[in-house]
Amino acid sequence: MKQYGDTIVNYVADIAQDEFEASTYYKADSVALYTSLPITALVGAILALVLPGQLAMWSLLVLCVPGLSSAAAALWMRNYVPRPVSSLRKMPRGLLVLYFGLVAVWLAIIIITGAYNPEGEFSGAGTIGAIVGAAIGMLVFGALAGKISERRRAKDQARLDATSDD
């Protein structure tokens, strides 16, 4: 991943006329990543709506795009600096509301169409389970994301310090 990431960074540096331009390109990529989140949720919701029955569950695959992109970026970055501590509190409110709103619509479509149900129909008990499970999952994620992020940063820093001492 390091070599791949270095190749991409070098490509962007080579097409830029100066450091300011390169820095702006890198910042634009941050904008692109965070813009991809609500777009991903919107595309997932549309796919869940148009794909029949259980095929709507395939709409969840669109989560791979921002997820794998972020993972690749984190794997590359940790070769140079510790990963940043992520915080939902610091994320722009508009982005959070839009993203989680679209995810809620997406999940509602999956629940209403019965896509998660093997019989392919709406199920009252299954709906309650899906909603409760989603709510608990979001709360656990919100509570633990910062702590996990802090732990990862500390591990990265320790690893980088150990390699720089050698």
MARLOLUM-728441 format. One record per residue (C-alpha): residue number from 1; x negated, y negated, z negated. Coordinates in Angstrom, 1 decimal, always signed. Each point is the difference from the previous one (the first is absolute). Layout:
<fivos>
{fivo NUM,{X,Y,Z}};
...
</fivos>
This chain:
<fivos>
{fivo 1,{+0.0,+0.0,+0.0}};
{fivo 2,{-2.9,-2.3,-0.7}};
{fivo 3,{-1.4,+0.2,+3.5}};
{fivo 4,{+3.5,-0.4,+1.6}};
{fivo 5,{+0.7,-3.1,-2.2}};
{fivo 6,{-3.4,-1.5,+0.7}};
{fivo 7,{+0.6,+0.5,+3.7}};
{fivo 8,{+3.3,-1.9,-0.2}};
{fivo 9,{-1.4,-2.8,-2.1}};
{fivo 10,{-3.0,-0.4,+2.4}};
{fivo 11,{+2.5,-0.1,+2.9}};
{fivo 12,{+1.9,-2.8,-1.6}};
{fivo 13,{-3.2,-1.9,-0.9}};
{fivo 14,{-1.2,+0.4,+3.6}};
{fivo 15,{+3.1,-1.4,+1.6}};
{fivo 16,{+0.1,-3.0,-2.3}};
{fivo 17,{-1.9,-3.2,+1.0}};
{fivo 18,{-1.1,-0.8,-3.5}};
{fivo 19,{+0.4,+1.1,-3.7}};
{fivo 20,{+3.0,-2.2,-0.5}};
{fivo 21,{+1.8,+1.7,+2.9}};
{fivo 22,{-1.0,+3.5,-1.3}};
{fivo 23,{+1.2,-0.9,-3.5}};
{fivo 24,{+3.3,-1.2,+1.5}};
{fivo 25,{+0.4,+3.3,+2.0}};
{fivo 26,{-0.5,+2.0,-3.2}};
{fivo 27,{+2.6,-2.2,-1.8}};
{fivo 28,{+2.4,+0.5,+2.9}};
{fivo 29,{-0.4,+3.8,-0.5}};
{fivo 30,{+1.1,-0.4,-3.6}};
{fivo 31,{+3.1,-1.9,+1.3}};
{fivo 32,{+0.6,+2.8,+2.5}};
{fivo 33,{-0.2,+2.7,-2.7}};
{fivo 34,{+2.5,-1.6,-2.3}};
{fivo 35,{+2.3,-0.9,+2.9}};
{fivo 36,{+0.0,+3.6,+1.0}};
{fivo 37,{+1.6,+1.0,-3.3}};
{fivo 38,{+3.5,-1.5,+0.6}};
{fivo 39,{-0.2,+0.9,+3.7}};
{fivo 40,{-0.7,+3.6,-1.0}};
{fivo 41,{+3.0,+0.0,-2.3}};
{fivo 42,{+2.2,-1.5,+2.7}};
{fivo 43,{-1.1,+2.5,+2.6}};
{fivo 44,{+0.5,+2.9,-2.5}};
{fivo 45,{+3.5,-1.3,-0.8}};
{fivo 46,{+0.9,-0.2,+3.7}};
{fivo 47,{-1.4,+3.5,+0.7}};
{fivo 48,{+1.9,+1.4,-3.0}};
{fivo 49,{+3.2,-1.6,+1.4}};
{fivo 50,{-0.4,+1.3,+3.6}};
{fivo 51,{-1.5,+3.5,-0.6}};
{fivo 52,{+2.8,+2.5,-0.7}};
{fivo 53,{+0.3,+2.0,-3.2}};
{fivo 54,{-3.1,+1.3,-1.6}};
{fivo 55,{-2.1,-1.3,+2.9}};
{fivo 56,{+0.3,-3.4,-1.7}};
{fivo 57,{-2.5,+1.2,-2.6}};
{fivo 58,{-2.7,-0.3,+2.8}};
{fivo 59,{+0.4,-3.7,-0.4}};
{fivo 60,{-2.2,+0.3,-3.1}};
{fivo 61,{-2.9,+0.7,+2.3}};
{fivo 62,{-0.3,-3.7,+0.8}};
{fivo 63,{-1.4,-0.5,-3.5}};
{fivo 64,{-3.1,+1.7,+1.2}};
{fivo 65,{-1.0,-3.1,+2.0}};
{fivo 66,{-0.6,-2.5,-2.8}};
{fivo 67,{-0.9,+2.7,-2.5}};
{fivo 68,{-2.7,+1.5,+2.1}};
{fivo 69,{-1.3,-3.4,+1.1}};
{fivo 70,{-0.2,-1.2,-3.6}};
{fivo 71,{-1.8,+3.3,-1.0}};
{fivo 72,{-2.5,-0.4,+2.8}};
{fivo 73,{-0.7,-3.6,-1.0}};
{fivo 74,{-0.4,+0.9,-3.7}};
{fivo 75,{-2.4,+2.9,+0.9}};
{fivo 76,{-2.1,-2.2,+2.1}};
{fivo 77,{+0.0,-3.0,-2.4}};
{fivo 78,{-1.1,+2.1,-3.0}};
{fivo 79,{-3.4,+0.5,+1.7}};
{fivo 80,{-0.7,-3.7,-0.5}};
{fivo 81,{+2.2,-1.4,-2.8}};
{fivo 82,{+2.3,+1.4,-2.7}};
{fivo 83,{+3.6,+0.2,+1.1}};
{fivo 84,{+2.1,-3.0,-1.2}};
{fivo 85,{+2.5,+0.4,-2.8}};
{fivo 86,{+3.4,+0.0,+1.6}};
{fivo 87,{+2.8,-1.8,-1.7}};
{fivo 88,{+3.7,-0.1,+1.1}};
{fivo 89,{+0.3,-3.2,-2.2}};
{fivo 90,{-2.5,-1.8,+2.3}};
{fivo 91,{+1.6,+1.1,+3.2}};
{fivo 92,{+2.1,-2.6,+1.8}};
{fivo 93,{+3.6,+0.3,-1.3}};
{fivo 94,{+1.5,-0.4,+3.4}};
{fivo 95,{-2.0,+3.0,+1.3}};
{fivo 96,{+0.9,+2.1,-2.9}};
{fivo 97,{+3.7,-0.8,+0.2}};
{fivo 98,{+0.1,+0.6,+3.8}};
{fivo 99,{-2.0,+3.2,-0.2}};
{fivo 100,{+1.8,+1.6,-2.9}};
{fivo 101,{+3.4,-1.2,+1.4}};
{fivo 102,{-0.7,+1.7,+3.3}};
{fivo 103,{-1.2,+3.1,-1.7}};
{fivo 104,{+3.2,+0.1,-2.1}};
{fivo 105,{+2.0,-0.3,+3.2}};
{fivo 106,{-2.0,+2.7,+1.6}};
{fivo 107,{+0.5,+2.3,-3.0}};
{fivo 108,{+3.7,-0.9,+0.0}};
{fivo 109,{+0.3,+1.1,+3.6}};
{fivo 110,{-1.7,+3.3,-0.7}};
{fivo 111,{+2.3,+0.6,-3.0}};
{fivo 112,{+3.2,-1.1,+1.7}};
{fivo 113,{-0.7,+2.1,+3.1}};
{fivo 114,{-0.8,+3.0,-2.1}};
{fivo 115,{-3.4,+0.4,+1.7}};
{fivo 116,{-1.6,+1.3,-3.1}};
{fivo 117,{+2.8,+2.6,-0.6}};
{fivo 118,{-0.6,+3.4,+1.7}};
{fivo 119,{+3.7,+0.1,+0.9}};
{fivo 120,{-0.5,-3.4,+1.8}};
{fivo 121,{+2.8,-1.7,-1.7}};
{fivo 122,{+0.6,-2.6,-2.8}};
{fivo 123,{-0.2,+1.5,-3.5}};
{fivo 124,{+1.1,-1.8,-3.1}};
{fivo 125,{-2.3,+1.9,-2.4}};
{fivo 126,{-2.9,-0.1,+2.5}};
{fivo 127,{+0.5,-3.8,+0.4}};
{fivo 128,{-0.2,-0.6,-3.7}};
{fivo 129,{-3.1,+2.1,-0.2}};
{fivo 130,{-1.6,-1.8,+2.9}};
{fivo 131,{+0.7,-3.4,-1.4}};
{fivo 132,{-1.1,+0.9,-3.5}};
{fivo 133,{-3.2,+1.6,+1.4}};
{fivo 134,{-0.8,-3.0,+2.2}};
{fivo 135,{+0.6,-2.4,-2.9}};
{fivo 136,{-2.2,+2.0,-2.4}};
{fivo 137,{-2.7,+0.3,+2.7}};
{fivo 138,{-0.1,-3.7,+0.6}};
{fivo 139,{-0.1,-0.8,-3.8}};
{fivo 140,{-2.8,+2.5,-0.6}};
{fivo 141,{-1.9,-1.4,+3.0}};
{fivo 142,{+0.4,-3.5,-1.2}};
{fivo 143,{-1.1,+0.9,-3.5}};
{fivo 144,{-3.1,+2.0,+1.1}};
{fivo 145,{-1.2,-1.6,+3.1}};
{fivo 146,{-2.0,-2.7,-1.8}};
{fivo 147,{-1.6,+2.4,-2.4}};
{fivo 148,{-1.0,+2.4,+2.8}};
{fivo 149,{-1.3,-2.9,+2.0}};
{fivo 150,{-2.1,-1.2,-2.9}};
{fivo 151,{-1.4,+3.5,-0.6}};
{fivo 152,{-0.9,+0.4,+3.6}};
{fivo 153,{-1.8,-3.4,+0.0}};
{fivo 154,{-2.0,+0.9,-3.1}};
{fivo 155,{-1.0,+3.4,+1.6}};
{fivo 156,{-1.0,-1.8,+3.2}};
{fivo 157,{-2.0,-2.6,-1.9}};
{fivo 158,{-1.8,+2.7,-2.0}};
{fivo 159,{-0.8,+1.9,+3.2}};
{fivo 160,{-1.3,-3.1,+1.7}};
{fivo 161,{-2.1,-1.0,-3.0}};
{fivo 162,{-1.5,+3.5,-0.2}};
{fivo 163,{-0.9,+0.0,+3.7}};
{fivo 164,{-1.5,-3.5,-0.2}};
{fivo 165,{-2.2,+1.0,-2.9}};
{fivo 166,{-1.6,+2.8,+2.0}};
</fivos>
